[in-house]
Amino acid sequence: MVDAPQGAVFVWCNSRTHYPRELAIRLRRDDLQVVPLAWLHERNVRGCTFAGVVLDHAAHCSIEARMALDYLRYRGFLVESNTTMTGAARPVDEALG
């Protein structure tokens, strides 16, 4: 979360987003848009512009979510997954692979 691009969408691992929103505020990352994992669907990303999309390390993606991530990559958007140890971002393929 700390290393997410300015204005990025941060996809949390479930629908309970109170904690990550509070965490973003404490980390002074109120620029992030924290959304639940169910948001990650092509209907929510098609035609939109994003500074980046960061997927929580604990997220288990459905087929629809993976299709949305593929669509975002195809459009040239930065798509990353965070890690628990360092807070650094790494490519989603590495995190999901």
Biopython code that builds the backbone (N, CA, C, O; Angstrom):
import numpy as np
from Bio.PDB.StructureBuilder import StructureBuilder

atoms = [
    (1, "MET", "N", (0.826, -1.191, 0.000)),
    (1, "MET", "CA", (0.000, 0.000, 0.000)),
    (1, "MET", "C", (0.871, 1.255, 0.000)),
    (1, "MET", "O", (0.555, 2.246, -0.659)),
    (2, "VAL", "N", (1.953, 1.196, 0.739)),
    (2, "VAL", "CA", (2.853, 2.344, 0.816)),
    (2, "VAL", "C", (3.430, 2.671, -0.558)),
    (2, "VAL", "O", (3.551, 3.840, -0.924)),
    (3, "ASP", "N", (3.786, 1.636, -1.317)),
    (3, "ASP", "CA", (4.454, 1.830, -2.600)),
    (3, "ASP", "C", (3.513, 1.902, -3.800)),
    (3, "ASP", "O", (3.972, 1.968, -4.940)),
    (4, "ALA", "N", (2.215, 1.890, -3.558)),
    (4, "ALA", "CA", (1.255, 1.956, -4.664)),
    (4, "ALA", "C", (1.396, 3.293, -5.395)),
    (4, "ALA", "O", (1.715, 4.312, -4.781)),
    (5, "PRO", "N", (1.157, 3.283, -6.708)),
    (5, "PRO", "CA", (1.212, 4.542, -7.448)),
    (5, "PRO", "C", (0.198, 5.553, -6.906)),
    (5, "PRO", "O", (-0.857, 5.166, -6.402)),
    (6, "GLN", "N", (0.510, 6.814, -7.006)),
    (6, "GLN", "CA", (-0.380, 7.884, -6.564)),
    (6, "GLN", "C", (-1.723, 7.741, -7.274)),
    (6, "GLN", "O", (-1.769, 7.672, -8.503)),
    (7, "GLY", "N", (-2.815, 7.696, -6.512)),
    (7, "GLY", "CA", (-4.153, 7.628, -7.093)),
    (7, "GLY", "C", (-4.577, 6.248, -7.562)),
    (7, "GLY", "O", (-5.571, 6.125, -8.279)),
    (8, "ALA", "N", (-3.857, 5.218, -7.180)),
    (8, "ALA", "CA", (-4.163, 3.862, -7.630)),
    (8, "ALA", "C", (-5.407, 3.299, -6.955)),
    (8, "ALA", "O", (-5.874, 3.806, -5.935)),
    (9, "VAL", "N", (-5.923, 2.241, -7.555)),
    (9, "VAL", "CA", (-6.995, 1.462, -6.951)),
    (9, "VAL", "C", (-6.321, 0.328, -6.187)),
    (9, "VAL", "O", (-5.477, -0.380, -6.737)),
    (10, "PHE", "N", (-6.690, 0.157, -4.927)),
    (10, "PHE", "CA", (-6.143, -0.924, -4.103)),
    (10, "PHE", "C", (-7.259, -1.933, -3.883)),
    (10, "PHE", "O", (-8.247, -1.638, -3.210)),
    (11, "VAL", "N", (-7.100, -3.129, -4.454)),
    (11, "VAL", "CA", (-8.125, -4.169, -4.370)),
    (11, "VAL", "C", (-7.840, -5.034, -3.144)),
    (11, "VAL", "O", (-6.843, -5.754, -3.094)),
    (12, "TRP", "N", (-8.736, -4.952, -2.152)),
    (12, "TRP", "CA", (-8.590, -5.706, -0.916)),
    (12, "TRP", "C", (-9.032, -7.145, -1.143)),
    (12, "TRP", "O", (-9.756, -7.436, -2.096)),
    (13, "CYS", "N", (-8.598, -8.041, -0.268)),
    (13, "CYS", "CA", (-8.796, -9.477, -0.459)),
    (13, "CYS", "C", (-10.216, -9.968, -0.183)),
    (13, "CYS", "O", (-10.531, -11.114, -0.501)),
    (14, "ASN", "N", (-11.076, -9.141, 0.396)),
    (14, "ASN", "CA", (-12.459, -9.538, 0.654)),
    (14, "ASN", "C", (-13.340, -8.286, 0.648)),
    (14, "ASN", "O", (-12.915, -7.226, 0.189)),
    (15, "SER", "N", (-14.565, -8.413, 1.157)),
    (15, "SER", "CA", (-15.500, -7.289, 1.099)),
    (15, "SER", "C", (-15.425, -6.372, 2.314)),
    (15, "SER", "O", (-16.078, -5.328, 2.332)),
    (16, "ARG", "N", (-14.651, -6.733, 3.321)),
    (16, "ARG", "CA", (-14.533, -5.906, 4.530)),
    (16, "ARG", "C", (-13.397, -4.901, 4.351)),
    (16, "ARG", "O", (-12.240, -5.208, 4.639)),
    (17, "THR", "N", (-13.722, -3.731, 3.888)),
    (17, "THR", "CA", (-12.702, -2.753, 3.522)),
    (17, "THR", "C", (-12.468, -1.674, 4.580)),
    (17, "THR", "O", (-11.706, -0.738, 4.342)),
    (18, "HIS", "N", (-13.102, -1.789, 5.722)),
    (18, "HIS", "CA", (-12.900, -0.769, 6.760)),
    (18, "HIS", "C", (-11.423, -0.696, 7.183)),
    (18, "HIS", "O", (-10.839, 0.386, 7.227)),
    (19, "TYR", "N", (-10.832, -1.848, 7.491)),
    (19, "TYR", "CA", (-9.428, -1.871, 7.927)),
    (19, "TYR", "C", (-8.478, -1.291, 6.877)),
    (19, "TYR", "O", (-7.687, -0.411, 7.216)),
    (20, "PRO", "N", (-8.518, -1.743, 5.610)),
    (20, "PRO", "CA", (-7.565, -1.169, 4.652)),
    (20, "PRO", "C", (-7.779, 0.321, 4.406)),
    (20, "PRO", "O", (-6.821, 1.038, 4.116)),
    (21, "ARG", "N", (-9.006, 0.793, 4.515)),
    (21, "ARG", "CA", (-9.249, 2.229, 4.357)),
    (21, "ARG", "C", (-8.640, 3.009, 5.510)),
    (21, "ARG", "O", (-8.044, 4.067, 5.309)),
    (22, "GLU", "N", (-8.793, 2.478, 6.730)),
    (22, "GLU", "CA", (-8.168, 3.104, 7.898)),
    (22, "GLU", "C", (-6.642, 3.067, 7.781)),
    (22, "GLU", "O", (-5.961, 4.040, 8.104)),
    (23, "LEU", "N", (-6.122, 1.942, 7.319)),
    (23, "LEU", "CA", (-4.680, 1.803, 7.135)),
    (23, "LEU", "C", (-4.160, 2.814, 6.119)),
    (23, "LEU", "O", (-3.124, 3.443, 6.339)),
    (24, "ALA", "N", (-4.870, 2.969, 5.018)),
    (24, "ALA", "CA", (-4.464, 3.943, 3.996)),
    (24, "ALA", "C", (-4.396, 5.349, 4.590)),
    (24, "ALA", "O", (-3.471, 6.107, 4.298)),
    (25, "ILE", "N", (-5.364, 5.690, 5.412)),
    (25, "ILE", "CA", (-5.362, 7.013, 6.046)),
    (25, "ILE", "C", (-4.175, 7.158, 6.984)),
    (25, "ILE", "O", (-3.506, 8.192, 6.986)),
    (26, "ARG", "N", (-3.909, 6.127, 7.781)),
    (26, "ARG", "CA", (-2.771, 6.179, 8.712)),
    (26, "ARG", "C", (-1.438, 6.263, 7.983)),
    (26, "ARG", "O", (-0.483, 6.859, 8.481)),
    (27, "LEU", "N", (-1.383, 5.663, 6.803)),
    (27, "LEU", "CA", (-0.162, 5.712, 6.000)),
    (27, "LEU", "C", (-0.096, 6.974, 5.144)),
    (27, "LEU", "O", (0.816, 7.147, 4.336)),
    (28, "ARG", "N", (-1.075, 7.844, 5.337)),
    (28, "ARG", "CA", (-1.180, 9.091, 4.560)),
    (28, "ARG", "C", (-1.323, 8.814, 3.065)),
    (28, "ARG", "O", (-0.756, 9.506, 2.220)),
    (29, "ARG", "N", (-2.102, 7.774, 2.774)),
    (29, "ARG", "CA", (-2.381, 7.392, 1.387)),
    (29, "ARG", "C", (-3.866, 7.536, 1.099)),
    (29, "ARG", "O", (-4.508, 6.621, 0.583)),
    (30, "ASP", "N", (-4.405, 8.713, 1.445)),
    (30, "ASP", "CA", (-5.819, 8.948, 1.191)),
    (30, "ASP", "C", (-6.113, 9.146, -0.298)),
    (30, "ASP", "O", (-7.265, 9.336, -0.688)),
    (31, "ASP", "N", (-5.073, 9.102, -1.121)),
    (31, "ASP", "CA", (-5.234, 9.158, -2.563)),
    (31, "ASP", "C", (-5.693, 7.821, -3.137)),
    (31, "ASP", "O", (-6.200, 7.771, -4.257)),
    (32, "LEU", "N", (-5.521, 6.741, -2.379)),
    (32, "LEU", "CA", (-5.875, 5.410, -2.869)),
    (32, "LEU", "C", (-7.380, 5.188, -2.822)),
    (32, "LEU", "O", (-8.064, 5.637, -1.902)),
    (33, "GLN", "N", (-7.871, 4.497, -3.818)),
    (33, "GLN", "CA", (-9.274, 4.085, -3.828)),
    (33, "GLN", "C", (-9.283, 2.615, -3.408)),
    (33, "GLN", "O", (-8.889, 1.749, -4.189)),
    (34, "VAL", "N", (-9.723, 2.326, -2.194)),
    (34, "VAL", "CA", (-9.752, 0.955, -1.681)),
    (34, "VAL", "C", (-11.091, 0.332, -2.046)),
    (34, "VAL", "O", (-12.147, 0.867, -1.709)),
    (35, "VAL", "N", (-11.040, -0.801, -2.735)),
    (35, "VAL", "CA", (-12.260, -1.476, -3.187)),
    (35, "VAL", "C", (-12.213, -2.947, -2.780)),
    (35, "VAL", "O", (-11.131, -3.501, -2.589)),
    (36, "PRO", "N", (-13.381, -3.585, -2.646)),
    (36, "PRO", "CA", (-13.403, -5.011, -2.315)),
    (36, "PRO", "C", (-13.025, -5.859, -3.531)),
    (36, "PRO", "O", (-13.093, -5.393, -4.668)),
    (37, "LEU", "N", (-12.633, -7.092, -3.280)),
    (37, "LEU", "CA", (-12.233, -8.003, -4.358)),
    (37, "LEU", "C", (-13.348, -8.181, -5.389)),
    (37, "LEU", "O", (-13.073, -8.309, -6.582)),
    (38, "ALA", "N", (-14.601, -8.191, -4.938)),
    (38, "ALA", "CA", (-15.733, -8.360, -5.863)),
    (38, "ALA", "C", (-15.805, -7.246, -6.906)),
    (38, "ALA", "O", (-16.422, -7.426, -7.956)),
    (39, "TRP", "N", (-15.182, -6.095, -6.630)),
    (39, "TRP", "CA", (-15.167, -4.981, -7.584)),
    (39, "TRP", "C", (-14.368, -5.329, -8.836)),
    (39, "TRP", "O", (-14.630, -4.798, -9.915)),
    (40, "LEU", "N", (-13.392, -6.222, -8.688)),
    (40, "LEU", "CA", (-12.476, -6.529, -9.787)),
    (40, "LEU", "C", (-13.186, -7.383, -10.834)),
    (40, "LEU", "O", (-13.081, -8.609, -10.842)),
    (41, "HIS", "N", (-13.895, -6.711, -11.697)),
    (41, "HIS", "CA", (-14.673, -7.342, -12.760)),
    (41, "HIS", "C", (-14.572, -6.437, -13.980)),
    (41, "HIS", "O", (-14.497, -5.215, -13.856)),
    (42, "GLU", "N", (-14.571, -7.037, -15.133)),
    (42, "GLU", "CA", (-14.386, -6.256, -16.359)),
    (42, "GLU", "C", (-15.407, -5.122, -16.501)),
    (42, "GLU", "O", (-15.083, -4.066, -17.044)),
    (43, "ARG", "N", (-16.618, -5.329, -16.026)),
    (43, "ARG", "CA", (-17.643, -4.270, -16.150)),
    (43, "ARG", "C", (-17.259, -3.013, -15.352)),
    (43, "ARG", "O", (-17.727, -1.917, -15.664)),
    (44, "ASN", "N", (-16.414, -3.167, -14.331)),
    (44, "ASN", "CA", (-16.001, -2.028, -13.513)),
    (44, "ASN", "C", (-14.729, -1.349, -14.014)),
    (44, "ASN", "O", (-14.401, -0.251, -13.566)),
    (45, "VAL", "N", (-14.019, -1.978, -14.927)),
    (45, "VAL", "CA", (-12.766, -1.392, -15.395)),
    (45, "VAL", "C", (-12.807, -0.989, -16.863)),
    (45, "VAL", "O", (-11.990, -0.184, -17.309)),
    (46, "ARG", "N", (-13.746, -1.539, -17.611)),
    (46, "ARG", "CA", (-13.827, -1.242, -19.047)),
    (46, "ARG", "C", (-14.060, 0.251, -19.268)),
    (46, "ARG", "O", (-14.995, 0.838, -18.724)),
    (47, "GLY", "N", (-13.198, 0.843, -20.069)),
    (47, "GLY", "CA", (-13.331, 2.249, -20.423)),
    (47, "GLY", "C", (-12.850, 3.235, -19.369)),
    (47, "GLY", "O", (-12.935, 4.446, -19.571)),
    (48, "CYS", "N", (-12.350, 2.739, -18.258)),
    (48, "CYS", "CA", (-11.876, 3.612, -17.178)),
    (48, "CYS", "C", (-10.367, 3.805, -17.276)),
    (48, "CYS", "O", (-9.664, 3.014, -17.905)),
    (49, "THR", "N", (-9.893, 4.852, -16.653)),
    (49, "THR", "CA", (-8.466, 5.135, -16.596)),
    (49, "THR", "C", (-8.010, 5.033, -15.150)),
    (49, "THR", "O", (-8.662, 5.557, -14.247)),
    (50, "PHE", "N", (-6.893, 4.359, -14.934)),
    (50, "PHE", "CA", (-6.369, 4.146, -13.592)),
    (50, "PHE", "C", (-4.894, 4.515, -13.543)),
    (50, "PHE", "O", (-4.160, 4.298, -14.507)),
    (51, "ALA", "N", (-4.464, 5.073, -12.415)),
    (51, "ALA", "CA", (-3.039, 5.340, -12.201)),
    (51, "ALA", "C", (-2.307, 4.019, -11.983)),
    (51, "ALA", "O", (-1.098, 3.928, -12.193)),
    (52, "GLY", "N", (-3.035, 3.016, -11.567)),
    (52, "GLY", "CA", (-2.504, 1.688, -11.315)),
    (52, "GLY", "C", (-3.517, 0.899, -10.522)),
    (52, "GLY", "O", (-4.433, 1.465, -9.926)),
    (53, "VAL", "N", (-3.352, -0.403, -10.515)),
    (53, "VAL", "CA", (-4.210, -1.284, -9.737)),
    (53, "VAL", "C", (-3.294, -2.174, -8.920)),
    (53, "VAL", "O", (-2.430, -2.862, -9.464)),
    (54, "VAL", "N", (-3.490, -2.154, -7.604)),
    (54, "VAL", "CA", (-2.686, -2.972, -6.698)),
    (54, "VAL", "C", (-3.611, -3.998, -6.059)),
    (54, "VAL", "O", (-4.631, -3.648, -5.465)),
    (55, "LEU", "N", (-3.246, -5.256, -6.186)),
    (55, "LEU", "CA", (-4.033, -6.368, -5.668)),
    (55, "LEU", "C", (-3.433, -6.825, -4.352)),
    (55, "LEU", "O", (-2.234, -7.098, -4.281)),
    (56, "ASP", "N", (-4.254, -6.914, -3.299)),
    (56, "ASP", "CA", (-3.769, -7.375, -2.005)),
    (56, "ASP", "C", (-3.183, -8.774, -2.136)),
    (56, "ASP", "O", (-3.691, -9.602, -2.891)),
    (57, "HIS", "N", (-2.111, -9.029, -1.396)),
    (57, "HIS", "CA", (-1.393, -10.302, -1.489)),
    (57, "HIS", "C", (-2.263, -11.505, -1.125)),
    (57, "HIS", "O", (-1.974, -12.615, -1.573)),
    (58, "ALA", "N", (-3.308, -11.322, -0.335)),
    (58, "ALA", "CA", (-4.151, -12.436, 0.100)),
    (58, "ALA", "C", (-5.368, -12.655, -0.796)),
    (58, "ALA", "O", (-6.187, -13.533, -0.524)),
    (59, "ALA", "N", (-5.490, -11.877, -1.844)),
    (59, "ALA", "CA", (-6.645, -11.996, -2.728)),
    (59, "ALA", "C", (-6.553, -13.266, -3.577)),
    (59, "ALA", "O", (-5.508, -13.569, -4.153)),
    (60, "HIS", "N", (-7.653, -13.991, -3.643)),
    (60, "HIS", "CA", (-7.766, -15.169, -4.509)),
    (60, "HIS", "C", (-8.737, -14.793, -5.618)),
    (60, "HIS", "O", (-9.937, -14.641, -5.389)),
    (61, "CYS", "N", (-8.205, -14.648, -6.809)),
    (61, "CYS", "CA", (-8.985, -14.118, -7.926)),
    (61, "CYS", "C", (-9.840, -15.173, -8.609)),
    (61, "CYS", "O", (-9.410, -16.301, -8.847)),
    (62, "SER", "N", (-11.060, -14.769, -8.914)),
    (62, "SER", "CA", (-11.962, -15.585, -9.717)),
    (62, "SER", "C", (-11.547, -15.463, -11.185)),
    (62, "SER", "O", (-10.674, -14.665, -11.530)),
    (63, "ILE", "N", (-12.167, -16.244, -12.021)),
    (63, "ILE", "CA", (-11.920, -16.141, -13.471)),
    (63, "ILE", "C", (-12.252, -14.728, -13.951)),
    (63, "ILE", "O", (-11.506, -14.152, -14.744)),
    (64, "GLU", "N", (-13.368, -14.166, -13.476)),
    (64, "GLU", "CA", (-13.774, -12.823, -13.885)),
    (64, "GLU", "C", (-12.739, -11.779, -13.462)),
    (64, "GLU", "O", (-12.433, -10.855, -14.216)),
    (65, "ALA", "N", (-12.208, -11.933, -12.258)),
    (65, "ALA", "CA", (-11.191, -10.990, -11.779)),
    (65, "ALA", "C", (-9.923, -11.090, -12.611)),
    (65, "ALA", "O", (-9.316, -10.075, -12.955)),
    (66, "ARG", "N", (-9.525, -12.313, -12.933)),
    (66, "ARG", "CA", (-8.335, -12.485, -13.784)),
    (66, "ARG", "C", (-8.542, -11.896, -15.169)),
    (66, "ARG", "O", (-7.621, -11.324, -15.752)),
    (67, "MET", "N", (-9.752, -12.035, -15.692)),
    (67, "MET", "CA", (-10.054, -11.437, -16.994)),
    (67, "MET", "C", (-9.956, -9.917, -16.919)),
    (67, "MET", "O", (-9.464, -9.276, -17.848)),
    (68, "ALA", "N", (-10.423, -9.343, -15.817)),
    (68, "ALA", "CA", (-10.329, -7.882, -15.636)),
    (68, "ALA", "C", (-8.870, -7.454, -15.558)),
    (68, "ALA", "O", (-8.489, -6.445, -16.150)),
    (69, "LEU", "N", (-8.046, -8.215, -14.831)),
    (69, "LEU", "CA", (-6.618, -7.905, -14.742)),
    (69, "LEU", "C", (-5.950, -8.006, -16.110)),
    (69, "LEU", "O", (-5.130, -7.159, -16.464)),
    (70, "ASP", "N", (-6.296, -9.036, -16.878)),
    (70, "ASP", "CA", (-5.751, -9.182, -18.229)),
    (70, "ASP", "C", (-6.156, -8.008, -19.109)),
    (70, "ASP", "O", (-5.346, -7.498, -19.884)),
    (71, "TYR", "N", (-7.411, -7.580, -18.989)),
    (71, "TYR", "CA", (-7.893, -6.438, -19.753)),
    (71, "TYR", "C", (-7.100, -5.178, -19.397)),
    (71, "TYR", "O", (-6.706, -4.414, -20.278)),
    (72, "LEU", "N", (-6.872, -4.971, -18.097)),
    (72, "LEU", "CA", (-6.105, -3.801, -17.662)),
    (72, "LEU", "C", (-4.678, -3.846, -18.191)),
    (72, "LEU", "O", (-4.154, -2.828, -18.644)),
    (73, "ARG", "N", (-4.048, -5.009, -18.139)),
    (73, "ARG", "CA", (-2.682, -5.150, -18.684)),
    (73, "ARG", "C", (-2.671, -4.862, -20.184)),
    (73, "ARG", "O", (-1.784, -4.173, -20.687)),
    (74, "TYR", "N", (-3.662, -5.395, -20.889)),
    (74, "TYR", "CA", (-3.764, -5.187, -22.334)),
    (74, "TYR", "C", (-3.851, -3.701, -22.648)),
    (74, "TYR", "O", (-3.275, -3.234, -23.630)),
    (75, "ARG", "N", (-4.572, -2.959, -21.811)),
    (75, "ARG", "CA", (-4.705, -1.513, -22.011)),
    (75, "ARG", "C", (-3.483, -0.740, -21.546)),
    (75, "ARG", "O", (-3.425, 0.478, -21.709)),
    (76, "GLY", "N", (-2.501, -1.431, -20.966)),
    (76, "GLY", "CA", (-1.249, -0.791, -20.602)),
    (76, "GLY", "C", (-1.195, -0.226, -19.197)),
    (76, "GLY", "O", (-0.281, 0.535, -18.878)),
    (77, "PHE", "N", (-2.157, -0.579, -18.343)),
    (77, "PHE", "CA", (-2.145, -0.083, -16.972)),
    (77, "PHE", "C", (-1.212, -0.913, -16.108)),
    (77, "PHE", "O", (-1.047, -2.115, -16.318)),
    (78, "LEU", "N", (-0.612, -0.260, -15.146)),
    (78, "LEU", "CA", (0.241, -0.915, -14.176)),
    (78, "LEU", "C", (-0.640, -1.760, -13.263)),
    (78, "LEU", "O", (-1.553, -1.241, -12.620)),
    (79, "VAL", "N", (-0.365, -3.066, -13.206)),
    (79, "VAL", "CA", (-1.109, -3.988, -12.352)),
    (79, "VAL", "C", (-0.097, -4.718, -11.496)),
    (79, "VAL", "O", (0.775, -5.415, -12.015)),
    (80, "GLU", "N", (-0.209, -4.559, -10.156)),
    (80, "GLU", "CA", (0.762, -5.137, -9.239)),
    (80, "GLU", "C", (0.066, -5.801, -8.066)),
    (80, "GLU", "O", (-1.118, -5.576, -7.814)),
    (81, "SER", "N", (0.827, -6.627, -7.353)),
    (81, "SER", "CA", (0.355, -7.205, -6.100)),
    (81, "SER", "C", (1.294, -6.742, -5.000)),
    (81, "SER", "O", (2.501, -6.625, -5.214)),
    (82, "ASN", "N", (0.734, -6.477, -3.813)),
    (82, "ASN", "CA", (1.604, -6.074, -2.709)),
    (82, "ASN", "C", (2.123, -7.318, -1.976)),
    (82, "ASN", "O", (1.638, -8.426, -2.205)),
    (83, "THR", "N", (3.090, -7.130, -1.115)),
    (83, "THR", "CA", (3.608, -8.236, -0.307)),
    (83, "THR", "C", (3.541, -7.857, 1.162)),
    (83, "THR", "O", (3.604, -6.675, 1.501)),
    (84, "THR", "N", (3.414, -8.834, 2.026)),
    (84, "THR", "CA", (3.282, -8.550, 3.452)),
    (84, "THR", "C", (4.621, -8.241, 4.096)),
    (84, "THR", "O", (4.664, -7.493, 5.073)),
    (85, "MET", "N", (5.689, -8.778, 3.597)),
    (85, "MET", "CA", (6.981, -8.633, 4.268)),
    (85, "MET", "C", (7.575, -7.232, 4.105)),
    (85, "MET", "O", (8.082, -6.659, 5.069)),
    (86, "THR", "N", (7.515, -6.687, 2.906)),
    (86, "THR", "CA", (8.215, -5.435, 2.658)),
    (86, "THR", "C", (7.293, -4.269, 2.340)),
    (86, "THR", "O", (7.707, -3.113, 2.426)),
    (87, "GLY", "N", (6.060, -4.555, 1.976)),
    (87, "GLY", "CA", (5.161, -3.494, 1.532)),
    (87, "GLY", "C", (5.438, -3.101, 0.093)),
    (87, "GLY", "O", (4.739, -2.255, -0.466)),
    (88, "ALA", "N", (6.453, -3.707, -0.513)),
    (88, "ALA", "CA", (6.792, -3.393, -1.896)),
    (88, "ALA", "C", (5.816, -4.075, -2.840)),
    (88, "ALA", "O", (5.190, -5.077, -2.493)),
    (89, "ALA", "N", (5.699, -3.531, -4.005)),
    (89, "ALA", "CA", (4.815, -4.123, -5.003)),
    (89, "ALA", "C", (5.612, -5.067, -5.886)),
    (89, "ALA", "O", (6.810, -4.873, -6.092)),
    (90, "ARG", "N", (4.947, -6.086, -6.405)),
    (90, "ARG", "CA", (5.571, -6.997, -7.350)),
    (90, "ARG", "C", (4.524, -7.379, -8.402)),
    (90, "ARG", "O", (3.329, -7.202, -8.164)),
    (91, "PRO", "N", (4.943, -7.891, -9.544)),
    (91, "PRO", "CA", (3.988, -8.207, -10.596)),
    (91, "PRO", "C", (2.935, -9.218, -10.137)),
    (91, "PRO", "O", (3.244, -10.153, -9.398)),
    (92, "VAL", "N", (1.702, -9.024, -10.575)),
    (92, "VAL", "CA", (0.610, -9.912, -10.202)),
    (92, "VAL", "C", (0.888, -11.336, -10.654)),
    (92, "VAL", "O", (0.591, -12.270, -9.910)),
    (93, "ASP", "N", (1.442, -11.541, -11.838)),
    (93, "ASP", "CA", (1.716, -12.893, -12.320)),
    (93, "ASP", "C", (2.599, -13.659, -11.358)),
    (93, "ASP", "O", (2.387, -14.850, -11.134)),
    (94, "GLU", "N", (3.571, -12.999, -10.797)),
    (94, "GLU", "CA", (4.469, -13.639, -9.834)),
    (94, "GLU", "C", (3.716, -13.975, -8.549)),
    (94, "GLU", "O", (3.932, -15.035, -7.962)),
    (95, "ALA", "N", (2.841, -13.086, -8.113)),
    (95, "ALA", "CA", (2.093, -13.293, -6.874)),
    (95, "ALA", "C", (1.041, -14.384, -7.019)),
    (95, "ALA", "O", (0.794, -15.137, -6.078)),
    (96, "LEU", "N", (0.426, -14.473, -8.182)),
    (96, "LEU", "CA", (-0.636, -15.448, -8.398)),
    (96, "LEU", "C", (-0.115, -16.775, -8.927)),
    (96, "LEU", "O", (-0.776, -17.806, -8.804)),
    (97, "GLY", "N", (1.082, -16.741, -9.521)),
    (97, "GLY", "CA", (1.640, -17.923, -10.163)),
    (97, "GLY", "C", (2.016, -18.946, -9.210)),
    (97, "GLY", "O", (2.503, -20.006, -9.603)),
]
sb = StructureBuilder()
sb.init_structure("model")
sb.init_model(0)
sb.init_chain("A")
sb.init_seg("    ")
for serial, (resi, resn, name, xyz) in enumerate(atoms, 1):
    if name == "N":
        sb.init_residue(resn, " ", resi, " ")
    sb.init_atom(name, np.array(xyz, "f"), 0.0, 1.0, " ", f" {name:<3s}", serial, name[0])
structure = sb.get_structure()
